Amino acid sequence: MTGPRSRASASGGTPAPTPRRAPGADHGHAAALAPAARYVWYAVLLVLGFLVGTAGSLVQAAWFPAGLLLALLGSGALFYGARRATGNQVGVAAAGSGWLVSVVLLSFGRPEGDGLFGGGLGKCSSCSRAWRSL
């Protein structure tokens, strides 16, 4: 007789075995989600990932270096919240997929030569003026 046992019943019978849980498993509220609700969460996280990626790409070049930090914090908060909301890593993958799609699409640029991502300190007009004034 191996495994953990609960206390013997008051009637003096043999103790009943306790159910085992997988080590490291998250048995919180997210585990109680129905499969349909979980798929809705994945779709919402995919859209949120796209929006966070778009917002991060706009703010990282506009407010350098604070914009970069804000974009990274927003992405990290989304991924952490996705893990907590769904209870598994698939939620993080759904949010990350939306983020990746937005960043890749916005990094292509346009045929006219316009790009949404800043090219760094040398190509940012306000940054280059600041460097010249030093």
N, C-alpha and C positions, 0 to 999 in steps of 0.2 A: 504494500500500500504506500505509494509515493504521491507526492503533490501536496499542496496546501489543503487543509481541512478547516471547516468552520466548527464552531462549538457544537457539542452534542445537544440534541434536542432535549427538552425538559422531560420527555417521557423515558429517557435513558437509552434511546436507540443509538445507532451508529451515526457518526457525524456525516453530513452531506458534503461532497466536494464543492469548492468554490470555483466559479468560472475563471479561467485564465484570460488575461488580456495581453495583447502583443506589446512588447516593450517599446516605448516611445510613441505609441499610438495616441492620437488625439481623440478622446471620447467626449468632447464638449458638445455644444449645441450644433456645430456644423455636421457632426456625424449623423444627426437625426434628420437631415434634409432628404427629401424625396429625390429620386433621380431627375424628375422633370424640373424641380426647383434648382437643382445643382446645374443643369444645363442652361437655365435662365441666368444664373450667376455667371457662368462662363461667358455667355454672350455679352452681358453687361460689363464684365471685366475686360473683354476684348475691345469694346467701344471706349471704355475709360482709359485703357492703355493707349489707344490711338489719340485720344484727346490730350493725355499727359505728354505723350511724345511730341505732339504738335506744339503745345504750349511751351514745353521745354526747349524746343528748337528755336522758338521765337525769342524767348527770354534769355537764353544763354549768350547770344551775341549782342543783345541790346544792352544788357546791364553787366557786362564783364567787369570783374570776376564774381560779383554777387549773384548774377543771373545764372552762372554755371552751377554755383552751390545750390541755388533755389531749384534748378532743374533736377539736379541729382537727389536732393531731398524729396522732391515730389515723386520721382520715380521710385525711390526706396520706400516711401510711405505707401505708394500704390501696391508694390510687390508684397510688402509686409501685411497690408490690409487684405490683399487677395488670399494670402496663406491663412490668415485668421478667419476670414469669412467662409472659405470653402472647406477648410480643414485638411487640405492636401496640396500637393505641389502642382496639380493640374491648373488650379486657379492662378498660380504665379505664371505658368506657361501661357495661359490665355491672355493675361494682362501683358506679358512680355511680347507675345506675338503681335498684339495691336500696337504696342510701342515700336517694335522693330519695323513693322510695315510703314508707319507714319514717318519714321526717321529715314528709311531708305527712299521712300517716295519724295520726301522733301529735299533730300541730298542730291537728287538728279539735276535739279535746276530746270530752266526753261530754254527753249530754242533761241530766245533773244539774248541769252547769256546771263539772265538774272538768276541768282541763287538765293535760297532762304537762309542758309547757314553762313555765318560770318567766316571770313577766311583767316582770321587771326588778328594780331595786333597791327600787322603791316597793312592790311587791307581795310581796316575799320577807319573811316575818315576822322571820327572824333578822337580815336586812340592815336592815330598818326599825328594829328595836330598837337595832342598832349605831349607826345614824345619829342616833337620838333621844338616845343616851347621849353623843354628842359635843358 
